[in-house]
Amino acid sequence: MPPTLLDVLLQSFADLRASAATAGSDNEKLESALSTAEQIGVLEDAILHSNFFGEHALTARTLASSLVGSLTRREPEDLAILNKYLHGVVEPRSKEEGGSWPEFLEGGRDAIATLS
């Protein structure tokens, strides 16, 4: 796994955990536990999809798609929370930092559009 993509995954989970900790109500929290095990599951899903259905190399787009798919499989309402995260956190970060973030943003938006 490229270190830049590992950074994206770790930062995303840290952002989502911080958001859940400061949420004013249960409607603003993801149903998902956001545990380390879940983080590893997102990574495993992304790697498997890349190897069997993608370009045989992990991309930020695939990582974002796996994140959205994994975290919303239990509660479809979580799509709205993830959409807010993408627009409020990832979009500004992708403009400021560049790197893998713009592709991650695009992959997340595509995954949400597919599931909506």
N, CA, C and O atoms as CSV, one atom per row, in Angstrom:
chain,resi,resn,atom,element,x,y,z
A,1,MET,N,N,0.845,-1.173,0.000
A,1,MET,CA,C,0.000,0.000,0.000
A,1,MET,C,C,0.891,1.237,0.000
A,1,MET,O,O,1.797,1.363,0.824
A,2,PRO,N,N,0.624,2.148,-0.931
A,2,PRO,CA,C,1.414,3.386,-0.954
A,2,PRO,C,C,1.208,4.185,0.338
A,2,PRO,O,O,0.080,4.305,0.817
A,3,PRO,N,N,2.274,4.724,0.895
A,3,PRO,CA,C,2.160,5.484,2.145
A,3,PRO,C,C,1.162,6.641,2.066
A,3,PRO,O,O,0.498,6.952,3.054
A,4,THR,N,N,1.052,7.278,0.905
A,4,THR,CA,C,0.111,8.398,0.795
A,4,THR,C,C,-1.328,7.919,0.966
A,4,THR,O,O,-2.149,8.627,1.550
A,5,LEU,N,N,-1.643,6.725,0.465
A,5,LEU,CA,C,-2.998,6.196,0.626
A,5,LEU,C,C,-3.250,5.745,2.056
A,5,LEU,O,O,-4.368,5.856,2.559
A,6,LEU,N,N,-2.219,5.241,2.705
A,6,LEU,CA,C,-2.354,4.891,4.118
A,6,LEU,C,C,-2.648,6.150,4.930
A,6,LEU,O,O,-3.483,6.131,5.833
A,7,ASP,N,N,-1.959,7.238,4.605
A,7,ASP,CA,C,-2.217,8.521,5.275
A,7,ASP,C,C,-3.660,8.972,5.064
A,7,ASP,O,O,-4.297,9.461,5.997
A,8,VAL,N,N,-4.178,8.813,3.853
A,8,VAL,CA,C,-5.559,9.202,3.552
A,8,VAL,C,C,-6.526,8.374,4.391
A,8,VAL,O,O,-7.465,8.918,4.972
A,9,LEU,N,N,-6.304,7.073,4.458
A,9,LEU,CA,C,-7.182,6.201,5.239
A,9,LEU,C,C,-7.133,6.556,6.723
A,9,LEU,O,O,-8.174,6.689,7.367
A,10,LEU,N,N,-5.941,6.707,7.256
A,10,LEU,CA,C,-5.798,7.029,8.675
A,10,LEU,C,C,-6.405,8.385,9.008
A,10,LEU,O,O,-7.082,8.532,10.025
A,11,GLN,N,N,-6.164,9.373,8.155
A,11,GLN,CA,C,-6.706,10.715,8.402
A,11,GLN,C,C,-8.231,10.717,8.302
A,11,GLN,O,O,-8.905,11.386,9.085
A,12,SER,N,N,-8.773,9.972,7.342
A,12,SER,CA,C,-10.231,9.905,7.181
A,12,SER,C,C,-10.896,9.334,8.421
A,12,SER,O,O,-11.881,9.881,8.916
A,13,PHE,N,N,-10.354,8.236,8.918
A,13,PHE,CA,C,-10.933,7.650,10.129
A,13,PHE,C,C,-10.761,8.578,11.326
A,13,PHE,O,O,-11.666,8.686,12.153
A,14,ALA,N,N,-9.615,9.248,11.435
A,14,ALA,CA,C,-9.419,10.198,12.534
A,14,ALA,C,C,-10.427,11.341,12.447
A,14,ALA,O,O,-10.983,11.761,13.462
A,15,ASP,N,N,-10.662,11.844,11.236
A,15,ASP,CA,C,-11.649,12.911,11.034
A,15,ASP,C,C,-13.049,12.446,11.428
A,15,ASP,O,O,-13.774,13.155,12.127
A,16,LEU,N,N,-13.421,11.259,10.977
A,16,LEU,CA,C,-14.761,10.747,11.248
A,16,LEU,C,C,-14.947,10.442,12.735
A,16,LEU,O,O,-16.035,10.646,13.274
A,17,ARG,N,N,-13.909,9.961,13.394
A,17,ARG,CA,C,-13.995,9.731,14.848
A,17,ARG,C,C,-14.151,11.053,15.591
A,17,ARG,O,O,-14.954,11.156,16.519
A,18,ALA,N,N,-13.391,12.054,15.189
A,18,ALA,CA,C,-13.485,13.368,15.834
A,18,ALA,C,C,-14.866,13.974,15.619
A,18,ALA,O,O,-15.431,14.587,16.525
A,19,SER,N,N,-15.400,13.801,14.427
A,19,SER,CA,C,-16.740,14.297,14.119
A,19,SER,C,C,-17.790,13.603,14.982
A,19,SER,O,O,-18.714,14.243,15.485
A,20,ALA,N,N,-17.641,12.299,15.149
A,20,ALA,CA,C,-18.595,11.549,15.980
A,20,ALA,C,C,-18.505,11.988,17.440
A,20,ALA,O,O,-19.520,12.056,18.135
A,21,ALA,N,N,-17.303,12.283,17.899
A,21,ALA,CA,C,-17.107,12.689,19.293
A,21,ALA,C,C,-17.742,14.042,19.586
A,21,ALA,O,O,-18.170,14.293,20.713
A,22,THR,N,N,-17.806,14.913,18.592
A,22,THR,CA,C,-18.359,16.252,18.807
A,22,THR,C,C,-19.796,16.395,18.319
A,22,THR,O,O,-20.382,17.472,18.416
A,23,ALA,N,N,-20.363,15.311,17.794
A,23,ALA,CA,C,-21.729,15.376,17.267
A,23,ALA,C,C,-22.706,15.678,18.399
A,23,ALA,O,O,-22.588,15.154,19.507
A,24,GLY,N,N,-23.669,16.535,18.089
A,24,GLY,CA,C,-24.651,16.934,19.082
A,24,GLY,C,C,-25.743,15.911,19.327
A,24,GLY,O,O,-26.353,15.899,20.397
A,25,SER,N,N,-25.997,15.050,18.349
A,25,SER,CA,C,-27.044,14.041,18.503
A,25,SER,C,C,-26.632,12.762,17.782
A,25,SER,O,O,-25.660,12.743,17.027
A,26,ASP,N,N,-27.386,11.699,18.027
A,26,ASP,CA,C,-27.108,10.423,17.366
A,26,ASP,C,C,-27.328,10.501,15.865
A,26,ASP,O,O,-26.743,9.724,15.111
A,27,ASN,N,N,-28.178,11.444,15.417
A,27,ASN,CA,C,-28.429,11.598,13.981
A,27,ASN,C,C,-27.217,12.155,13.241
A,27,ASN,O,O,-27.153,12.080,12.013
A,28,GLU,N,N,-26.265,12.709,13.969
A,28,GLU,CA,C,-25.077,13.286,13.356
A,28,GLU,C,C,-23.870,12.351,13.436
A,28,GLU,O,O,-22.778,12.707,12.993
A,29,LYS,N,N,-24.067,11.145,14.004
A,29,LYS,CA,C,-22.993,10.176,14.164
A,29,LYS,C,C,-23.198,9.023,13.201
A,29,LYS,O,O,-24.326,8.598,12.949
A,30,LEU,N,N,-22.102,8.526,12.669
A,30,LEU,CA,C,-22.174,7.318,11.859
A,30,LEU,C,C,-22.558,6.143,12.745
A,30,LEU,O,O,-22.130,6.061,13.897
A,31,GLU,N,N,-23.347,5.257,12.221
A,31,GLU,CA,C,-23.728,4.057,12.955
A,31,GLU,C,C,-22.516,3.145,13.147
A,31,GLU,O,O,-22.430,2.408,14.129
A,32,SER,N,N,-21.600,3.206,12.212
A,32,SER,CA,C,-20.406,2.370,12.232
A,32,SER,C,C,-19.533,2.710,13.439
A,32,SER,O,O,-19.491,3.856,13.886
A,33,ALA,N,N,-18.842,1.702,13.955
A,33,ALA,CA,C,-18.006,1.882,15.147
A,33,ALA,C,C,-16.735,2.656,14.873
A,33,ALA,O,O,-16.155,3.216,15.803
A,34,LEU,N,N,-16.283,2.708,13.637
A,34,LEU,CA,C,-15.045,3.382,13.256
A,34,LEU,C,C,-13.844,2.827,14.010
A,34,LEU,O,O,-12.919,3.561,14.360
A,35,SER,N,N,-13.874,1.532,14.252
A,35,SER,CA,C,-12.799,0.865,14.979
A,35,SER,C,C,-11.606,0.603,14.070
A,35,SER,O,O,-11.680,0.759,12.851
A,36,THR,N,N,-10.513,0.205,14.692
A,36,THR,CA,C,-9.327,-0.174,13.926
A,36,THR,C,C,-9.633,-1.376,13.054
A,36,THR,O,O,-9.159,-1.461,11.922
A,37,ALA,N,N,-10.421,-2.305,13.572
A,37,ALA,CA,C,-10.808,-3.474,12.782
A,37,ALA,C,C,-11.605,-3.061,11.547
A,37,ALA,O,O,-11.433,-3.635,10.471
A,38,GLU,N,N,-12.455,-2.088,11.701
A,38,GLU,CA,C,-13.232,-1.595,10.563
A,38,GLU,C,C,-12.325,-0.893,9.549
A,38,GLU,O,O,-12.525,-1.000,8.339
A,39,GLN,N,N,-11.350,-0.191,10.053
A,39,GLN,CA,C,-10.377,0.472,9.198
A,39,GLN,C,C,-9.608,-0.568,8.371
A,39,GLN,O,O,-9.393,-0.374,7.175
A,40,ILE,N,N,-9.207,-1.638,8.993
A,40,ILE,CA,C,-8.516,-2.720,8.290
A,40,ILE,C,C,-9.456,-3.369,7.280
A,40,ILE,O,O,-9.030,-3.739,6.186
A,41,GLY,N,N,-10.732,-3.509,7.640
A,41,GLY,CA,C,-11.716,-4.068,6.715
A,41,GLY,C,C,-11.892,-3.213,5.471
A,41,GLY,O,O,-12.024,-3.743,4.368
A,42,VAL,N,N,-11.896,-1.907,5.635
A,42,VAL,CA,C,-12.002,-0.990,4.487
A,42,VAL,C,C,-10.787,-1.174,3.582
A,42,VAL,O,O,-10.922,-1.250,2.361
A,43,LEU,N,N,-9.611,-1.244,4.181
A,43,LEU,CA,C,-8.390,-1.438,3.408
A,43,LEU,C,C,-8.407,-2.782,2.674
A,43,LEU,O,O,-8.067,-2.853,1.493
A,44,GLU,N,N,-8.796,-3.825,3.366
A,44,GLU,CA,C,-8.859,-5.151,2.746
A,44,GLU,C,C,-9.842,-5.159,1.576
A,44,GLU,O,O,-9.542,-5.709,0.516
A,45,ASP,N,N,-11.002,-4.556,1.765
A,45,ASP,CA,C,-11.997,-4.476,0.692
A,45,ASP,C,C,-11.436,-3.721,-0.513
A,45,ASP,O,O,-11.617,-4.147,-1.654
A,46,ALA,N,N,-10.762,-2.613,-0.262
A,46,ALA,CA,C,-10.195,-1.817,-1.352
A,46,ALA,C,C,-9.121,-2.599,-2.117
A,46,ALA,O,O,-9.065,-2.544,-3.345
A,47,ILE,N,N,-8.285,-3.312,-1.396
A,47,ILE,CA,C,-7.232,-4.099,-2.045
A,47,ILE,C,C,-7.838,-5.219,-2.881
A,47,ILE,O,O,-7.402,-5.456,-4.007
A,48,LEU,N,N,-8.836,-5.905,-2.343
A,48,LEU,CA,C,-9.485,-6.988,-3.094
A,48,LEU,C,C,-10.165,-6.462,-4.353
A,48,LEU,O,O,-10.041,-7.057,-5.424
A,49,HIS,N,N,-10.881,-5.354,-4.225
A,49,HIS,CA,C,-11.533,-4.763,-5.404
A,49,HIS,C,C,-10.503,-4.324,-6.441
A,49,HIS,O,O,-10.709,-4.501,-7.642
A,50,SER,N,N,-9.409,-3.758,-5.978
A,50,SER,CA,C,-8.365,-3.331,-6.911
A,50,SER,C,C,-7.776,-4.513,-7.663
A,50,SER,O,O,-7.562,-4.450,-8.873
A,51,ASN,N,N,-7.518,-5.582,-6.940
A,51,ASN,CA,C,-6.875,-6.738,-7.559
A,51,ASN,C,C,-7.797,-7.510,-8.492
A,51,ASN,O,O,-7.353,-8.003,-9.529
A,52,PHE,N,N,-9.067,-7.622,-8.140
A,52,PHE,CA,C,-9.948,-8.472,-8.924
A,52,PHE,C,C,-10.863,-7.719,-9.883
A,52,PHE,O,O,-11.336,-8.294,-10.863
A,53,PHE,N,N,-11.119,-6.430,-9.611
A,53,PHE,CA,C,-12.049,-5.684,-10.451
A,53,PHE,C,C,-11.463,-4.384,-10.982
A,53,PHE,O,O,-12.119,-3.676,-11.746
A,54,GLY,N,N,-10.266,-4.073,-10.595
A,54,GLY,CA,C,-9.700,-2.774,-10.955
A,54,GLY,C,C,-8.423,-2.887,-11.751
A,54,GLY,O,O,-8.259,-3.756,-12.608
A,55,GLU,N,N,-7.538,-1.986,-11.439
A,55,GLU,CA,C,-6.295,-1.836,-12.191
A,55,GLU,C,C,-5.144,-2.634,-11.592
A,55,GLU,O,O,-3.996,-2.446,-11.995
A,56,HIS,N,N,-5.417,-3.503,-10.659
A,56,HIS,CA,C,-4.412,-4.315,-9.966
A,56,HIS,C,C,-3.457,-3.474,-9.130
A,56,HIS,O,O,-2.389,-3.944,-8.739
A,57,ALA,N,N,-3.833,-2.259,-8.864
A,57,ALA,CA,C,-3.080,-1.382,-7.973
A,57,ALA,C,C,-4.089,-0.547,-7.193
A,57,ALA,O,O,-5.053,-0.031,-7.757
A,58,LEU,N,N,-3.860,-0.425,-5.914
A,58,LEU,CA,C,-4.781,0.329,-5.069
A,58,LEU,C,C,-4.752,1.804,-5.454
A,58,LEU,O,O,-3.683,2.395,-5.611
A,59,THR,N,N,-5.942,2.393,-5.604
A,59,THR,CA,C,-6.060,3.817,-5.920
A,59,THR,C,C,-6.874,4.517,-4.836
A,59,THR,O,O,-7.597,3.878,-4.072
A,60,ALA,N,N,-6.745,5.810,-4.785
A,60,ALA,CA,C,-7.524,6.601,-3.827
A,60,ALA,C,C,-9.015,6.490,-4.132
A,60,ALA,O,O,-9.838,6.507,-3.217
A,61,ARG,N,N,-9.363,6.377,-5.400
A,61,ARG,CA,C,-10.763,6.231,-5.810
A,61,ARG,C,C,-11.357,4.937,-5.225
A,61,ARG,O,O,-12.460,4.946,-4.678
A,62,THR,N,N,-10.624,3.844,-5.344
A,62,THR,CA,C,-11.101,2.561,-4.822
A,62,THR,C,C,-11.173,2.595,-3.301
A,62,THR,O,O,-12.103,2.045,-2.710
A,63,LEU,N,N,-10.204,3.232,-2.668
A,63,LEU,CA,C,-10.200,3.357,-1.218
A,63,LEU,C,C,-11.437,4.117,-0.741
A,63,LEU,O,O,-12.079,3.707,0.226
A,64,ALA,N,N,-11.771,5.206,-1.402
A,64,ALA,CA,C,-12.952,5.991,-1.037
A,64,ALA,C,C,-14.231,5.194,-1.245
A,64,ALA,O,O,-15.137,5.234,-0.412
A,65,SER,N,N,-14.303,4.477,-2.345
A,65,SER,CA,C,-15.482,3.660,-2.617
A,65,SER,C,C,-15.659,2.592,-1.538
A,65,SER,O,O,-16.779,2.339,-1.093
A,66,SER,N,N,-14.583,1.977,-1.124
A,66,SER,CA,C,-14.647,0.968,-0.068
A,66,SER,C,C,-15.035,1.583,1.263
A,66,SER,O,O,-15.787,0.982,2.031
A,67,LEU,N,N,-14.532,2.770,1.541
A,67,LEU,CA,C,-14.884,3.467,2.780
A,67,LEU,C,C,-16.384,3.744,2.822
A,67,LEU,O,O,-17.050,3.445,3.814
A,68,VAL,N,N,-16.903,4.307,1.755
A,68,VAL,CA,C,-18.339,4.624,1.708
A,68,VAL,C,C,-19.166,3.343,1.795
A,68,VAL,O,O,-20.115,3.269,2.576
A,69,GLY,N,N,-18.815,2.346,1.006
A,69,GLY,CA,C,-19.566,1.098,1.010
A,69,GLY,C,C,-19.540,0.396,2.348
A,69,GLY,O,O,-20.564,-0.113,2.804
A,70,SER,N,N,-18.393,0.362,2.978
A,70,SER,CA,C,-18.259,-0.331,4.260
A,70,SER,C,C,-18.976,0.394,5.395
A,70,SER,O,O,-19.599,-0.238,6.248
A,71,LEU,N,N,-18.886,1.711,5.402
A,71,LEU,CA,C,-19.475,2.460,6.516
A,71,LEU,C,C,-20.970,2.685,6.365
A,71,LEU,O,O,-21.618,3.093,7.330
A,72,THR,N,N,-21.535,2.440,5.211
A,72,THR,CA,C,-22.973,2.644,5.032
A,72,THR,C,C,-23.731,1.337,4.832
A,72,THR,O,O,-24.929,1.365,4.552
A,73,ARG,N,N,-23.080,0.221,4.966
A,73,ARG,CA,C,-23.768,-1.050,4.722
A,73,ARG,C,C,-24.831,-1.340,5.769
A,73,ARG,O,O,-25.776,-2.082,5.501
A,74,ARG,N,N,-24.689,-0.767,6.956
A,74,ARG,CA,C,-25.674,-1.012,8.013
A,74,ARG,C,C,-26.797,0.013,8.016
A,74,ARG,O,O,-27.965,-0.334,8.192
A,75,GLU,N,N,-26.444,1.264,7.823
A,75,GLU,CA,C,-27.408,2.349,7.916
A,75,GLU,C,C,-27.312,3.261,6.698
A,75,GLU,O,O,-26.359,4.031,6.584
A,76,PRO,N,N,-28.269,3.190,5.795
A,76,PRO,CA,C,-28.229,4.064,4.618
A,76,PRO,C,C,-28.235,5.552,4.975
A,76,PRO,O,O,-27.770,6.373,4.185
A,77,GLU,N,N,-28.752,5.910,6.146
A,77,GLU,CA,C,-28.774,7.312,6.566
A,77,GLU,C,C,-27.361,7.863,6.727
A,77,GLU,O,O,-27.145,9.075,6.696
A,78,ASP,N,N,-26.411,6.962,6.899
A,78,ASP,CA,C,-25.023,7.396,7.048
A,78,ASP,C,C,-24.475,8.025,5.773
A,78,ASP,O,O,-23.456,8.715,5.806
A,79,LEU,N,N,-25.150,7.788,4.648
A,79,LEU,CA,C,-24.717,8.436,3.396
A,79,LEU,C,C,-24.705,9.956,3.531
A,79,LEU,O,O,-23.795,10.621,3.038
A,80,ALA,N,N,-25.710,10.495,4.196
A,80,ALA,CA,C,-25.785,11.948,4.374
A,80,ALA,C,C,-24.618,12.456,5.221
A,80,ALA,O,O,-24.067,13.522,4.947
A,81,ILE,N,N,-24.248,11.701,6.237
A,81,ILE,CA,C,-23.137,12.101,7.100
A,81,ILE,C,C,-21.822,12.046,6.321
A,81,ILE,O,O,-20.995,12.952,6.421
A,82,LEU,N,N,-21.637,10.977,5.546
A,82,LEU,CA,C,-20.423,10.862,4.744
A,82,LEU,C,C,-20.370,11.935,3.654
A,82,LEU,O,O,-19.296,12.440,3.328
A,83,ASN,N,N,-21.513,12.274,3.104
A,83,ASN,CA,C,-21.569,13.330,2.097
A,83,ASN,C,C,-21.134,14.668,2.705
A,83,ASN,O,O,-20.388,15.425,2.084
A,84,LYS,N,N,-21.603,14.952,3.918
A,84,LYS,CA,C,-21.176,16.174,4.613
A,84,LYS,C,C,-19.670,16.156,4.864
A,84,LYS,O,O,-18.995,17.176,4.720
A,85,TYR,N,N,-19.155,14.997,5.237
A,85,TYR,CA,C,-17.724,14.868,5.475
A,85,TYR,C,C,-16.934,15.149,4.190
A,85,TYR,O,O,-15.945,15.880,4.210
A,86,LEU,N,N,-17.376,14.569,3.092
A,86,LEU,CA,C,-16.679,14.784,1.822
A,86,LEU,C,C,-16.679,16.254,1.422
A,86,LEU,O,O,-15.654,16.791,1.001
A,87,HIS,N,N,-17.829,16.897,1.556
A,87,HIS,CA,C,-17.936,18.299,1.143
A,87,HIS,C,C,-17.289,19.260,2.138
A,87,HIS,O,O,-16.693,20.260,1.739
A,88,GLY,N,N,-17.403,18.962,3.410
A,88,GLY,CA,C,-16.910,19.889,4.421
A,88,GLY,C,C,-15.453,19.717,4.800
A,88,GLY,O,O,-14.815,20.673,5.242
A,89,VAL,N,N,-14.914,18.513,4.637
A,89,VAL,CA,C,-13.542,18.246,5.071
A,89,VAL,C,C,-12.645,17.846,3.904
A,89,VAL,O,O,-11.580,18.431,3.702
A,90,VAL,N,N,-13.080,16.849,3.140
A,90,VAL,CA,C,-12.219,16.318,2.079
A,90,VAL,C,C,-12.076,17.300,0.919
A,90,VAL,O,O,-10.986,17.449,0.368
A,91,GLU,N,N,-13.153,17.961,0.549
A,91,GLU,CA,C,-13.069,18.907,-0.573
A,91,GLU,C,C,-12.076,20.036,-0.292
A,91,GLU,O,O,-11.207,20.293,-1.126
A,92,PRO,N,N,-12.175,20.722,0.858
A,92,PRO,CA,C,-11.170,21.757,1.137
A,92,PRO,C,C,-9.748,21.195,1.231
A,92,PRO,O,O,-8.792,21.820,0.772
A,93,ARG,N,N,-9.623,20.003,1.834
A,93,ARG,CA,C,-8.299,19.396,1.960
A,93,ARG,C,C,-7.722,19.053,0.587
A,93,ARG,O,O,-6.523,19.206,0.356
A,94,SER,N,N,-8.577,18.592,-0.316
A,94,SER,CA,C,-8.087,18.234,-1.652
A,94,SER,C,C,-7.592,19.473,-2.407
A,94,SER,O,O,-6.665,19.388,-3.213
A,95,LYS,N,N,-8.216,20.619,-2.141
A,95,LYS,CA,C,-7.768,21.862,-2.781
A,95,LYS,C,C,-6.478,22.383,-2.155
A,95,LYS,O,O,-5.609,22.912,-2.849
A,96,GLU,N,N,-6.363,22.228,-0.839
A,96,GLU,CA,C,-5.193,22.743,-0.132
A,96,GLU,C,C,-3.972,21.842,-0.282
A,96,GLU,O,O,-2.870,22.318,-0.554
A,97,GLU,N,N,-4.175,20.541,-0.102
A,97,GLU,CA,C,-3.053,19.611,-0.051
A,97,GLU,C,C,-2.801,18.874,-1.358
A,97,GLU,O,O,-1.669,18.479,-1.639
A,98,GLY,N,N,-3.846,18.685,-2.160
A,98,GLY,CA,C,-3.685,17.928,-3.397
A,98,GLY,C,C,-3.356,16.479,-3.114
A,98,GLY,O,O,-4.031,15.845,-2.303
A,99,GLY,N,N,-2.340,15.940,-3.758
A,99,GLY,CA,C,-1.947,14.550,-3.553
A,99,GLY,C,C,-3.050,13.592,-3.952
A,99,GLY,O,O,-3.614,13.702,-5.041
A,100,SER,N,N,-3.352,12.661,-3.081
A,100,SER,CA,C,-4.386,11.649,-3.340
A,100,SER,C,C,-5.785,12.125,-2.983
A,100,SER,O,O,-6.770,11.468,-3.319
A,101,TRP,N,N,-5.881,13.262,-2.303
A,101,TRP,CA,C,-7.177,13.729,-1.824
A,101,TRP,C,C,-8.189,14.029,-2.941
A,101,TRP,O,O,-9.350,13.649,-2.791
A,102,PRO,N,N,-7.821,14.685,-4.047
A,102,PRO,CA,C,-8.821,14.929,-5.094
A,102,PRO,C,C,-9.414,13.640,-5.672
A,102,PRO,O,O,-10.616,13.565,-5.923
A,103,GLU,N,N,-8.575,12.638,-5.880
A,103,GLU,CA,C,-9.067,11.360,-6.393
A,103,GLU,C,C,-9.930,10.652,-5.346
A,103,GLU,O,O,-10.920,10.005,-5.689
A,104,PHE,N,N,-9.557,10.773,-4.076
A,104,PHE,CA,C,-10.347,10.206,-2.983
A,104,PHE,C,C,-11.720,10.872,-2.936
A,104,PHE,O,O,-12.736,10.196,-2.772
A,105,LEU,N,N,-11.749,12.182,-3.079
A,105,LEU,CA,C,-13.004,12.936,-3.097
A,105,LEU,C,C,-13.898,12.461,-4.244
A,105,LEU,O,O,-15.087,12.206,-4.050
A,106,GLU,N,N,-13.326,12.348,-5.414
A,106,GLU,CA,C,-14.090,11.915,-6.580
A,106,GLU,C,C,-14.641,10.497,-6.393
A,106,GLU,O,O,-15.796,10.227,-6.724
A,107,GLY,N,N,-13.823,9.609,-5.870
A,107,GLY,CA,C,-14.279,8.246,-5.624
A,107,GLY,C,C,-15.390,8.179,-4.592
A,107,GLY,O,O,-16.329,7.396,-4.737
A,108,GLY,N,N,-15.290,8.985,-3.561
A,108,GLY,CA,C,-16.331,9.033,-2.537
A,108,GLY,C,C,-17.637,9.574,-3.081
A,108,GLY,O,O,-18.709,9.045,-2.788
A,109,ARG,N,N,-17.544,10.625,-3.871
A,109,ARG,CA,C,-18.763,11.190,-4.482
A,109,ARG,C,C,-19.430,10.187,-5.413
A,109,ARG,O,O,-20.652,10.037,-5.403
A,110,ASP,N,N,-18.623,9.499,-6.219
A,110,ASP,CA,C,-19.177,8.498,-7.126
A,110,ASP,C,C,-19.865,7.360,-6.373
A,110,ASP,O,O,-20.934,6.895,-6.769
A,111,ALA,N,N,-19.238,6.920,-5.288
A,111,ALA,CA,C,-19.816,5.830,-4.481
A,111,ALA,C,C,-21.130,6.262,-3.849
A,111,ALA,O,O,-22.086,5.488,-3.820
A,112,ILE,N,N,-21.187,7.486,-3.345
A,112,ILE,CA,C,-22.433,7.987,-2.738
A,112,ILE,C,C,-23.514,8.122,-3.804
A,112,ILE,O,O,-24.671,7.779,-3.558
A,113,ALA,N,N,-23.153,8.611,-4.970
A,113,ALA,CA,C,-24.140,8.750,-6.053
A,113,ALA,C,C,-24.686,7.382,-6.471
A,113,ALA,O,O,-25.872,7.253,-6.775
A,114,THR,N,N,-23.840,6.385,-6.487
A,114,THR,CA,C,-24.268,5.033,-6.848
A,114,THR,C,C,-25.214,4.456,-5.813
A,114,THR,O,O,-26.181,3.780,-6.164
A,115,LEU,N,N,-24.943,4.715,-4.539
A,115,LEU,CA,C,-25.765,4.157,-3.465
A,115,LEU,C,C,-27.035,4.965,-3.193
A,115,LEU,O,O,-27.960,4.463,-2.554
A,116,SER,N,N,-27.088,6.194,-3.663
A,116,SER,CA,C,-28.258,7.052,-3.399
A,116,SER,C,C,-29.448,6.683,-4.256
A,116,SER,O,O,-30.503,7.309,-4.151
